[in-house]
Amino acid sequence: MPAADLILKNAKVITVDPKQPSAELVAVRGDRVLLVAGNEELDSVRGAKTRLIDCQGKTLVPGFNDAHCHIFSFIRKLLTIDLSPSSVSSISDIKAVIRWQAQKTPPGQWLTGTDYNDFYLAEKRHPTRWDIDEVAPHHPVVLSHRSLHACVLNGRAL
C-alpha cells in the first residue's frame, strides 16, 4: 500500500459502514481515503513525509458536503434577536425585545431580528416600520420573516 500524506490516529471514527462501524485510524493520500482501520495498521501506511495527527480520542465522522447547508441560518440565529414563536407571541412582545436591545446598543448601530412569523402573532399581521420606529428611533432595524421571503425595516434603516 502506498504511503499516506496524512494519518489521523487515536480517533473514535464513526464510519457509517455496517461492516466496520468504528475504527481508530484514517489514512489519506491526496483527496482519497487509503485506509480506515485500527491503530495497529499505522506503520503499513506511514511514510517519511506522512503528517501524523493524534486525535486523542476525539470523534471523526465522514465529511459532509451539503449544497443546501443551513449552518448559516444557525449562525445567524446566534448573532441576532430571536423573534421566533417560542420567544414572542405578539407585536407588543417584538417591540419590547427591540426596545430592550436598543437600550443596550449604541445609537446608530444596526439591530437585527430573525424568524418572526405573522401567522403566530396575536395580531396576525407583520410588524410595521412605525411599530419599530416607536421603540428604536435611533437605530436602523431589520426584522426577517421566518420564511426569509420578507423583512421589515424601520425608518432609520430606510
C-alpha positions in Angstrom: 0.0 0.0 0.0 1.4 3.5 -0.8 2.3 5.9 2.0 -0.3 8.3 3.2 0.0 12.1 3.1 -2.0 12.3 6.3 -2.8 9.9 9.1 -5.4 10.6 11.9 -4.8 8.2 14.7 -6.2 7.5 18.2 -9.7 8.6 17.0 -13.2 7.4 17.6 -14.0 7.0 13.9 -17.7 6.6 13.0 -17.6 5.0 9.6 -21.3 4.6 8.8 -20.3 1.3 7.2 -22.3 -1.6 8.8 -19.4 -4.0 8.0 -17.0 -1.8 10.0 -18.9 0.6 12.2 -15.9 2.0 14.0 -12.2 2.4 13.7 -9.3 4.3 15.3 -7.2 5.4 12.3 -7.9 7.2 9.0 -5.1 7.4 6.3 -5.4 9.9 3.4 -3.4 10.3 0.2 -4.2 13.2 -2.0 -8.0 13.5 -1.9 -8.7 9.8 -1.2 -9.0 7.8 1.9 -6.5 5.0 1.8 -7.3 3.1 4.9 -9.8 3.1 7.8 -8.6 0.7 10.5 -7.3 0.2 14.0 -4.2 2.0 15.2 -2.2 -1.2 14.7 -2.2 -0.5 11.0 -0.3 2.8 11.3 3.1 1.5 10.1 1.5 0.0 7.0 0.7 3.4 5.6 3.2 5.7 7.3 5.9 7.2 5.1 8.8 9.5 5.8 6.8 12.6 4.8 3.4 11.5 6.3 1.8 14.1 8.5 0.5 12.4 11.7 -2.3 13.9 13.8 -3.1 12.4 17.2 -6.8 12.9 17.7 -6.6 12.0 21.4 -9.8 10.1 21.4 -11.9 12.7 19.7 -14.6 11.7 17.3 -14.3 11.7 13.5 -17.3 11.5 11.2 -17.4 11.3 7.4 -17.2 14.6 5.7 -20.4 16.2 4.5 -20.7 18.4 1.5 -24.2 19.9 1.7 -25.2 22.1 -1.2 -28.2 23.3 0.7 -26.4 23.8 4.1 -28.3 25.5 6.9 -25.2 26.3 9.0 -25.5 30.0 8.1 -29.1 30.0 9.4 -27.8 28.6 12.7 -25.0 31.2 12.9 -27.5 34.0 12.1 -29.7 32.9 15.0 -26.7 33.1 17.3 -26.0 36.7 16.3 -29.4 38.2 16.1 -32.5 38.9 18.2 -34.7 35.8 18.3 -38.3 36.7 17.3 -39.4 33.1 16.7 -42.8 31.9 18.0 -41.2 30.3 21.0 -39.8 33.8 22.0 -42.5 36.2 21.1 -46.3 35.9 20.6 -47.3 39.4 19.7 -46.1 42.6 18.1 -46.0 44.0 21.6 -43.5 41.3 22.5 -41.4 42.1 19.5 -41.4 45.8 20.4 -40.4 45.0 24.0 -37.5 42.9 22.8 -36.4 45.5 20.3 -36.7 48.3 22.9 -34.6 46.2 25.4 -31.9 45.6 22.8 -31.9 49.2 21.7 -31.2 50.3 25.2 -28.1 48.1 25.3 -26.8 49.2 21.9 -25.1 52.5 20.9 -27.4 54.7 18.7 -26.7 54.2 15.0 -25.8 50.5 15.3 -27.9 48.0 13.5 -30.4 45.8 15.3 -31.3 42.6 13.5 -34.2 40.3 14.4 -34.9 37.0 12.8 -37.7 34.4 12.5 -40.8 36.5 13.3 -43.8 34.7 11.9 -47.0 36.8 11.4 -49.2 33.6 11.5 -48.2 33.1 15.1 -48.5 36.7 16.3 -51.7 37.6 18.2 -52.3 40.5 15.7 -52.0 38.1 12.7 -50.0 40.8 10.8 -46.5 41.8 10.1 -44.9 44.4 12.3 -44.6 47.8 10.5 -42.0 50.5 10.2 -44.0 52.6 12.6 -44.1 49.8 15.2 -40.3 49.6 15.2 -39.7 53.3 15.0 -41.7 53.7 18.2 -39.2 51.6 20.2 -35.9 52.1 18.3 -35.9 55.5 16.6 -32.1 55.9 16.9 -31.1 52.5 15.4 -31.5 51.1 11.9 -33.6 47.9 12.4 -34.3 45.0 10.1 -36.6 42.1 11.1 -36.5 39.0 8.9 -39.6 36.8 8.5 -39.2 33.1 9.2 -39.6 32.3 5.5 -36.7 34.7 4.6 -39.0 35.9 1.8 -39.9 39.1 3.7 -38.4 41.6 6.0 -39.4 44.8 7.8 -37.2 47.9 8.0 -37.7 50.9 10.3 -37.4 54.5 9.1 -33.8 54.8 10.2 -32.9 51.7 8.1 -34.8 53.1 5.1 
